[in-house]
Amino acid sequence: MLKAGIVGLPNVGKSTLFNALVANAKAEAANFPFCTIEPNVGTVTVPDERLDTLAKIGGSAQIIPTRVEFVDIAGLVKGASKGEGLGNQFLANIRTCDAIAHVVRCFDSEDIHHVEGSTDPARDIEIINLELALSDLAQIERRIDRTRKGARSGDSDAKFELATLEKVAEFLNEGKPARRANLNAEEKEAIAVLQLLTLKPTIYAANVSESELATGNKYVEEVRAIAKTENAEVIIISAQVESELVDLPEADRKDFLESLGVTEGGLKSLIRATYHLLGLRTYFTVGPKEARAWTINAGMTAPQAAGVIHSDFEKAFIRAETVAFPDLVANGSMKAAKEKGLVRSEGKEYIVQEGDVMLFLTSA
């Protein structure tokens, strides 16, 4: 399951957003710092209208979408990496996340206190990034001490790891995130055990007022400028709107969003951005029992995709019967698609494509 950690200063709308994204979560959203004490964890289904269509075609009794887990931690403040506001404890809770959603306050309000006294996205982002960088730097420095001994003895792996650690440390010492070091795959693998926070793909969620959801504002542009230097994603969300959507019937949500000049809510925007940032793809399996979506990494082969269902499927893979989602829908059934030659038999080298509908044949 994809896992995303939500970070930000106090009172930027983190917990309000979390409550809205995970409607049954019990995070307390209140107008004072540190109202979220323990990390709140909740899962949401990934919206995908294609599943409904597939279920009708396959006569499926059940629809099973993929899911995303969100982890909401207390607002971070200056000194969090050294324990201020219980910061270190909270930071540890998001090291296992695949991506980080950094909520940035992009609205003015006299009613909601800002811990720094004013709305300033650039300053707020710098505070959080610095604390994450300092936390990572502490990890790096401890690892360097342990790795240097092996490097001195001539261990080639230790030498490579040490060089990578020192490369990242240069950026962290300047308060810059590790992702700006532009590490290659081998370098990332060498230090993967550290689960560096600033190496994780990051999405900046610019939290605006309801009236600015469609247009954004000057604060959003500041966030976009910063994200561009980090190869990060930016989405515009309104925690206020998300909290209102929770109370609306499904049929009324689309009309409400359209009245605000947007076509999708924050959940879809956040998931879409996360999938894009992480290079994720979705394929489907469908039958009388269930229509199900599966999340894989871009570039995965058919056996690897089968292994997402069960590791034994990858080992026993023979071939996959595959049809593109649009082709299946256009013909109305797997049988009709087969008659037109649109269902392909793919082997072990096949790279699974977005929206593939697959049936795996194994020796087991």
C-alpha positions as CSV (number, residue, x, y, z in Angstrom):
1,M,0.0,0.0,0.0
2,L,1.3,3.5,-0.9
3,K,2.1,5.5,2.2
4,A,2.3,9.3,2.4
5,G,3.3,11.4,5.4
6,I,1.7,14.8,5.9
7,V,3.9,17.5,7.4
8,G,3.8,21.2,7.9
9,L,3.8,24.0,10.6
10,P,1.0,24.1,13.2
11,N,-2.3,25.7,12.0
12,V,-1.7,25.3,8.3
13,G,-4.6,23.0,7.8
14,K,-2.9,19.6,8.1
15,S,-5.3,17.9,10.4
16,T,-8.3,19.5,8.8
17,L,-7.1,18.1,5.5
18,F,-6.4,14.7,7.0
19,N,-9.8,14.5,8.6
20,A,-11.4,15.3,5.3
21,L,-9.3,12.9,3.3
22,V,-9.8,10.1,5.8
23,A,-13.4,10.8,6.8
24,N,-13.4,8.2,9.6
25,A,-10.1,9.4,11.1
26,K,-10.1,10.8,14.6
27,A,-7.5,13.5,14.3
28,E,-8.5,16.6,16.2
29,A,-8.4,19.8,14.1
30,A,-8.2,22.8,16.4
31,N,-6.9,26.4,16.4
32,F,-3.8,25.9,18.5
33,P,-0.4,24.2,18.0
34,F,0.3,20.6,18.9
35,C,-3.4,19.5,18.9
36,T,-2.3,16.4,17.1
37,I,-0.1,14.5,19.6
38,E,0.0,10.9,18.4
39,P,0.4,10.3,14.6
40,N,-2.9,9.7,13.0
41,V,-3.0,7.0,10.4
42,G,-5.9,6.4,7.9
43,T,-6.4,4.7,4.6
44,V,-8.4,5.9,1.6
45,T,-9.4,4.2,-1.6
46,V,-8.0,5.5,-4.9
47,P,-10.9,6.8,-7.0
48,D,-10.9,5.2,-10.4
49,E,-14.1,5.2,-12.5
50,R,-12.6,2.5,-14.7
51,L,-13.3,-0.1,-12.0
52,D,-17.1,0.5,-12.2
53,T,-17.0,-0.1,-16.0
54,L,-14.9,-3.2,-15.7
55,A,-17.2,-4.6,-13.0
56,K,-20.2,-4.2,-15.3
57,I,-18.4,-5.9,-18.2
58,G,-17.1,-8.8,-16.0
59,G,-20.3,-9.2,-14.0
60,S,-18.1,-8.8,-10.9
61,A,-19.7,-9.3,-7.5
62,Q,-17.2,-7.0,-5.8
63,I,-15.0,-3.9,-6.6
64,I,-11.6,-3.6,-4.9
65,P,-9.7,-0.4,-5.6
66,T,-6.1,0.3,-4.5
67,R,-5.6,2.2,-1.3
68,V,-3.3,4.9,0.0
69,E,-2.3,5.3,3.7
70,F,-1.9,8.8,5.1
71,V,0.1,9.5,8.2
72,D,-0.6,12.9,9.9
73,I,1.9,14.1,12.5
74,A,1.8,17.1,14.8
75,G,2.8,20.5,13.4
76,L,6.6,20.9,13.3
77,V,8.3,24.1,14.6
78,K,11.8,25.5,14.7
79,G,14.0,23.0,16.6
80,A,11.8,20.0,15.8
81,S,14.9,18.0,14.8
82,K,16.3,18.6,18.3
83,G,13.1,17.7,20.0
84,E,11.2,21.0,20.2
85,G,7.4,20.2,20.2
86,L,8.3,16.5,20.4
87,G,9.6,16.9,16.9
88,N,12.0,14.0,16.7
89,Q,9.4,11.6,17.9
90,F,7.0,12.7,15.2
91,L,9.7,12.7,12.4
92,A,10.4,9.1,13.1
93,N,6.8,8.2,12.3
94,I,7.1,9.2,8.7
95,R,10.5,7.7,7.8
96,T,8.8,4.7,6.3
97,C,6.5,6.7,4.0
98,D,6.9,6.6,0.3
99,A,6.3,10.3,-0.2
100,I,5.7,13.4,1.8
101,A,2.8,15.8,1.4
102,H,4.0,19.2,2.8
103,V,1.0,21.4,3.5
104,V,1.7,25.1,3.2
105,R,-0.6,27.8,4.4
106,C,-1.4,30.1,1.5
107,F,-4.3,32.1,3.0
108,D,-4.6,35.1,5.3
109,S,-6.8,34.9,8.3
110,E,-7.1,36.9,11.5
111,D,-9.1,34.1,13.1
112,I,-6.6,31.3,12.7
113,H,-3.3,32.0,14.5
114,H,-0.1,31.5,12.5
115,V,2.7,30.2,14.7
116,E,5.2,32.5,13.0
117,G,2.8,35.5,13.1
118,S,2.2,36.0,9.4
119,T,1.6,34.2,6.1
120,D,4.9,33.6,4.4
121,P,5.1,30.3,2.4
122,A,8.8,30.7,1.5
123,R,9.7,31.1,5.2
124,D,7.4,28.3,6.3
125,I,8.8,25.9,3.7
126,E,12.3,26.8,4.7
127,I,11.6,26.1,8.4
128,I,10.2,22.6,7.7
129,N,12.8,21.7,5.1
130,L,15.6,22.8,7.5
131,E,14.2,20.7,10.3
132,L,13.9,17.7,8.0
133,A,17.4,18.3,6.7
134,L,18.8,18.5,10.2
135,S,17.1,15.3,11.2
136,D,18.6,13.6,8.1
137,L,22.0,15.1,8.8
138,A,22.1,13.5,12.3
139,Q,21.3,10.1,10.6
140,I,24.0,10.7,8.0
141,E,26.7,11.7,10.5
142,R,26.1,8.6,12.6
143,R,26.3,6.5,9.5
144,I,29.5,8.2,8.3
145,D,31.2,7.3,11.6
146,R,30.3,3.7,11.1
147,T,31.1,3.5,7.4
148,R,34.5,5.3,7.5
149,K,36.2,2.3,9.3
150,G,35.2,-0.1,6.5
151,A,36.2,2.4,3.8
152,R,39.7,2.7,5.4
153,S,40.1,-1.1,5.3
154,G,39.6,-1.0,1.5
155,D,36.0,-2.3,1.3
156,S,34.7,-1.0,-2.1
157,D,31.1,-1.0,-1.0
158,A,31.9,1.0,2.1
159,K,34.0,3.5,0.0
160,F,31.1,4.0,-2.3
161,E,28.6,4.5,0.5
162,L,30.9,6.9,2.3
163,A,31.3,9.0,-0.8
164,T,27.5,9.1,-1.2
165,L,27.0,10.0,2.4
166,E,29.5,12.9,2.2
167,K,27.9,14.1,-1.0
168,V,24.4,14.2,0.6
169,A,25.9,15.8,3.8
170,E,27.1,18.8,1.8
171,F,23.5,19.6,0.8
172,L,22.0,18.9,4.2
173,N,24.6,21.2,5.9
174,E,23.3,24.0,3.7
175,G,19.7,23.2,4.8
176,K,18.9,21.8,1.3
177,P,17.0,18.6,0.9
178,A,18.9,15.5,-0.2
179,R,16.8,15.2,-3.3
180,R,18.6,18.2,-4.7
181,A,21.8,16.1,-4.7
182,N,20.5,14.3,-7.9
183,L,21.6,10.9,-6.7
184,N,21.6,8.1,-9.2
185,A,19.9,4.7,-8.6
186,E,23.1,3.1,-7.3
187,E,23.7,6.0,-4.8
188,K,20.1,5.9,-3.6
189,E,20.4,2.2,-3.0
190,A,23.6,2.6,-1.0
191,I,21.9,4.8,1.6
192,A,18.3,3.5,1.3
193,V,18.5,2.0,4.8
194,L,18.6,5.5,6.3
195,Q,15.1,6.3,4.9
196,L,16.1,10.0,4.6
197,L,13.1,12.3,4.8
198,T,14.5,14.9,2.4
199,L,15.2,12.3,-0.2
200,K,11.6,11.3,-0.4
201,P,9.5,12.6,-3.3
202,T,7.6,15.7,-2.1
203,I,4.3,17.2,-3.0
204,Y,3.6,20.8,-1.8
205,A,-0.1,21.1,-1.0
206,A,-0.8,24.8,-1.1
207,N,-3.8,25.3,1.2
208,V,-5.9,28.3,0.0
209,S,-9.3,29.7,0.9
210,E,-12.4,28.4,-0.8
211,S,-12.7,31.5,-3.1
212,E,-9.1,31.0,-4.4
213,L,-9.2,27.2,-5.1
214,A,-9.7,27.6,-8.8
215,T,-7.3,30.6,-9.4
216,G,-4.6,30.3,-6.7
217,N,-2.9,33.4,-5.5
218,K,0.5,35.0,-5.0
219,Y,1.4,32.6,-2.2
220,V,0.8,29.6,-4.5
221,E,3.2,31.1,-7.0
222,E,5.9,31.4,-4.3
223,V,5.4,27.7,-3.6
224,R,5.6,26.7,-7.3
225,A,8.9,28.6,-7.6
226,I,10.4,26.7,-4.7
227,A,9.1,23.4,-5.9
228,K,10.6,23.9,-9.3
229,T,14.1,24.0,-7.8
230,E,13.5,20.7,-6.1
231,N,11.6,18.8,-8.9
232,A,8.7,18.6,-6.5
233,E,5.0,18.6,-7.4
234,V,2.5,21.3,-6.3
235,I,-1.3,21.0,-5.9
236,I,-3.8,23.6,-4.8
237,I,-6.1,22.4,-2.1
238,S,-8.6,23.9,0.3
239,A,-8.9,22.1,3.6
240,Q,-12.0,24.2,4.1
241,V,-13.6,22.8,0.9
242,E,-12.5,19.3,1.7
243,S,-14.2,19.4,5.1
244,E,-17.4,20.6,3.5
245,L,-17.3,17.9,0.9
246,V,-17.3,15.2,3.6
247,D,-20.8,16.2,4.6
248,L,-22.2,16.3,1.0
249,P,-23.9,13.3,-0.7
250,E,-21.8,11.9,-3.5
251,A,-24.2,13.2,-6.1
252,D,-23.8,16.8,-4.9
253,R,-20.1,16.9,-4.7
254,K,-19.5,17.3,-8.4
255,D,-21.9,20.3,-8.6
256,F,-20.3,21.9,-5.5
257,L,-16.8,21.6,-7.0
258,E,-17.9,22.9,-10.4
259,S,-19.5,25.9,-8.6
260,L,-16.0,26.7,-7.3
261,G,-14.5,26.4,-10.8
262,V,-12.7,23.0,-10.3
263,T,-13.4,19.5,-11.5
264,E,-11.9,17.4,-8.7
265,G,-11.3,17.5,-5.0
266,G,-8.1,17.5,-3.1
267,L,-8.0,13.7,-2.6
268,K,-7.9,13.0,-6.4
269,S,-5.4,15.8,-6.9
270,L,-3.1,14.5,-4.2
271,I,-3.3,10.9,-5.3
272,R,-2.8,11.8,-9.0
273,A,0.3,13.9,-8.1
274,T,1.7,11.2,-5.9
275,Y,1.3,8.6,-8.6
276,H,3.0,10.9,-11.1
277,L,5.8,11.8,-8.8
278,L,6.5,8.1,-7.8
279,G,6.1,6.8,-11.4
280,L,3.3,4.5,-10.5
281,R,0.9,2.7,-12.8
282,T,-2.4,0.8,-12.4
283,Y,-3.4,-2.5,-14.0
284,F,-6.6,-4.4,-13.5
285,T,-7.9,-8.0,-13.1
286,V,-11.6,-8.7,-13.6
287,G,-13.8,-11.7,-13.3
288,P,-17.2,-12.8,-11.8
289,K,-15.7,-12.6,-8.2
290,E,-14.2,-9.2,-8.4
291,A,-12.9,-6.3,-10.4
292,R,-9.6,-5.1,-8.8
293,A,-7.0,-2.4,-9.3
294,W,-3.3,-3.1,-8.7
295,T,-0.6,-0.5,-8.2
296,I,2.9,-1.2,-9.8
297,N,6.0,0.8,-10.6
298,A,6.4,2.0,-14.1
299,G,8.6,-0.3,-16.1
300,M,7.5,-3.5,-14.3
301,T,7.4,-6.7,-16.4
302,A,4.4,-9.0,-16.5
303,P,5.9,-11.5,-14.0
304,Q,6.7,-8.6,-11.6
305,A,3.2,-7.3,-11.9
306,A,1.9,-10.8,-11.2
307,G,4.2,-10.9,-8.1
308,V,2.3,-7.9,-6.7
309,I,-0.7,-10.2,-6.4
310,H,1.3,-13.0,-4.9
311,S,5.1,-13.7,-4.9
312,D,4.4,-17.3,-6.1
313,F,2.7,-15.9,-9.3
314,E,6.0,-14.3,-10.3
315,K,8.0,-17.5,-9.9
316,A,5.4,-19.6,-11.7
317,F,4.6,-17.1,-14.5
318,I,4.0,-18.6,-17.9
319,R,2.2,-15.8,-19.8
320,A,-0.4,-13.1,-19.5
321,E,-3.5,-12.6,-21.5
322,T,-3.7,-8.8,-21.9
323,V,-6.1,-6.2,-23.3
324,A,-6.0,-2.4,-23.1
325,F,-8.8,-1.0,-21.1
326,P,-10.2,1.2,-24.0
327,D,-10.2,-1.8,-26.3
328,L,-12.1,-4.0,-23.8
329,V,-14.7,-1.2,-23.2
330,A,-15.2,-0.5,-26.9
331,N,-16.0,-4.2,-27.5
332,G,-18.1,-4.8,-24.4
333,S,-16.6,-8.2,-23.4
334,M,-13.4,-10.2,-23.3
335,K,-14.9,-12.6,-25.8
336,A,-15.6,-9.9,-28.4
337,A,-12.2,-8.4,-27.8
338,K,-10.6,-11.8,-28.4
339,E,-12.5,-12.3,-31.7
340,K,-11.0,-9.0,-33.0
341,G,-7.5,-10.0,-32.0
342,L,-7.2,-7.3,-29.3
343,V,-6.4,-9.8,-26.5
344,R,-2.7,-10.4,-26.6
345,S,-0.6,-13.2,-25.2
346,E,2.4,-11.5,-23.5
347,G,5.5,-13.2,-22.1
348,K,8.1,-12.5,-19.5
349,E,9.6,-9.5,-21.2
350,Y,6.4,-7.5,-21.6
351,I,6.3,-4.1,-19.8
352,V,2.9,-3.6,-18.3
353,Q,1.1,-0.5,-19.5
354,E,-1.3,1.9,-17.6
355,G,-4.8,0.5,-17.7
356,D,-3.9,-3.0,-18.9
357,V,-6.5,-5.7,-18.1
358,M,-4.6,-8.9,-17.3
359,L,-5.2,-12.6,-16.7
360,F,-2.0,-14.4,-15.5
361,L,-1.4,-18.0,-16.4
362,T,1.0,-19.8,-14.1
363,S,2.4,-23.3,-13.7
364,A,1.2,-23.5,-10.1
